[in-house]
Amino acid sequence: MDWTFRSDQPIYAQLVEQITHAILSGVFAPGSRLPAVRELAAQAGVNPNTMQRAMAELEQSGLIYSQRTSGRFVTEDGFVIDEARYRLARQHTQDFCAVMAGLGYDKQQILKFIDEVKEEKV
């Protein structure tokens, strides 16, 4: 996994985002065991306490769970994964629309722009 960090947000929050994205995109499959906190922290180049904080937040969201002696695992609950994917997609869409509106595009122009880009990608 490639870890990149910005200065506009706390590192633990960026870890939560990046691990969430890895789960939702299938890098970490439902039911799979996650690497240990120390291993993930070393890969990301962050303090293990920072990674632990990110993991605690991911557990609270329901995307991962702990088994006391076996480690942490990605949830197999499809509803939790679908809800997280929907929330993330909605946030990205809101951010995109805000940027486009700031550039002076109205709703119809934004939709036309999306259709044009979609056709180019196909």
C-alpha positions in Angstrom: 0.0 0.0 0.0 1.3 3.5 -0.9 1.0 5.8 2.1 0.9 9.6 1.3 0.2 12.3 3.9 -0.8 15.9 3.6 -0.3 18.7 6.1 -4.0 19.8 6.2 -5.3 17.0 8.3 -4.1 14.9 11.3 -2.1 11.8 10.3 -4.5 9.4 12.1 -7.4 10.8 10.1 -5.5 10.2 6.9 -4.7 6.7 8.0 -8.4 6.1 8.6 -9.2 7.4 5.1 -6.5 5.4 3.4 -7.3 2.1 5.1 -11.0 2.7 4.6 -10.3 3.2 0.9 -8.2 0.0 0.8 -11.1 -1.9 2.4 -13.8 -0.5 0.1 -11.7 -1.0 -3.0 -10.9 -4.6 -2.1 -7.2 -4.3 -1.2 -8.2 -5.7 2.1 -11.0 -8.2 1.3 -14.0 -8.8 3.7 -13.0 -11.2 6.4 -9.3 -10.8 5.7 -6.8 -10.4 8.6 -5.1 -7.0 8.7 -1.4 -6.7 9.3 -0.4 -6.0 12.9 -0.5 -2.4 14.1 3.3 -2.2 14.4 3.7 -3.7 10.9 1.3 -1.2 9.4 2.9 1.7 11.3 6.3 0.7 10.0 5.0 0.5 6.4 3.3 3.9 6.7 6.3 5.5 8.6 4.2 6.6 11.5 4.2 6.1 15.2 2.4 2.8 16.3 0.2 4.9 18.7 -1.0 6.9 15.7 -1.8 3.7 13.8 -3.5 2.3 16.9 -5.7 5.4 17.1 -6.7 5.0 13.4 -7.5 1.3 14.1 -9.7 2.2 17.1 -11.7 4.6 14.9 -12.1 2.0 12.2 -13.4 -0.4 14.8 -15.9 2.1 16.0 -17.1 2.6 12.4 -17.6 -1.2 12.2 -15.3 -1.7 9.2 -12.9 -3.8 11.2 -13.2 -5.9 14.3 -10.7 -7.4 16.8 -10.4 -11.0 17.9 -8.4 -10.9 21.1 -5.7 -13.4 20.3 -5.9 -13.4 16.5 -5.7 -9.7 15.5 -7.9 -7.4 13.5 -10.1 -8.4 10.6 -12.2 -6.6 7.9 -15.9 -7.0 8.5 -17.8 -9.4 6.4 -21.0 -7.4 6.9 -21.9 -6.3 3.4 -24.3 -3.7 4.7 -21.6 -1.9 6.7 -19.3 -2.0 3.7 -22.0 -0.7 1.3 -22.9 2.1 3.7 -19.3 3.2 4.0 -18.9 3.0 0.2 -22.0 5.1 -0.2 -20.9 7.7 2.3 -17.5 8.0 0.7 -18.9 8.3 -2.8 -21.4 10.9 -1.6 -18.6 12.9 0.0 -16.5 12.8 -3.1 -19.5 13.8 -5.2 -20.2 16.8 -2.9 -16.6 17.9 -3.0 -16.5 17.6 -6.8 -19.8 19.6 -7.3 -18.5 22.3 -4.9 -15.3 22.7 -6.9 -17.2 22.7 -10.2 -19.7 25.3 -8.9 -16.7 27.4 -7.7 -15.5 27.3 -11.3 -18.8 28.6 -12.5 -20.4 25.4 -13.7 -24.2 24.9 -13.1 -25.9 21.5 -12.6 -26.5 20.9 -16.3 -23.0 21.8 -17.3 -21.6 19.5 -14.6 -23.7 16.6 -15.8 -22.6 17.3 -19.4 -19.0 17.4 -18.3 -19.3 14.1 -16.5 -20.9 12.5 -19.6 -18.1 13.8 -21.8 -15.4 12.5 -19.5 -17.2 9.1 -19.1 -17.3 8.7 -22.9 -13.6 9.4 -23.2 -12.8 6.7 -20.6 -14.9 4.0 -22.3 
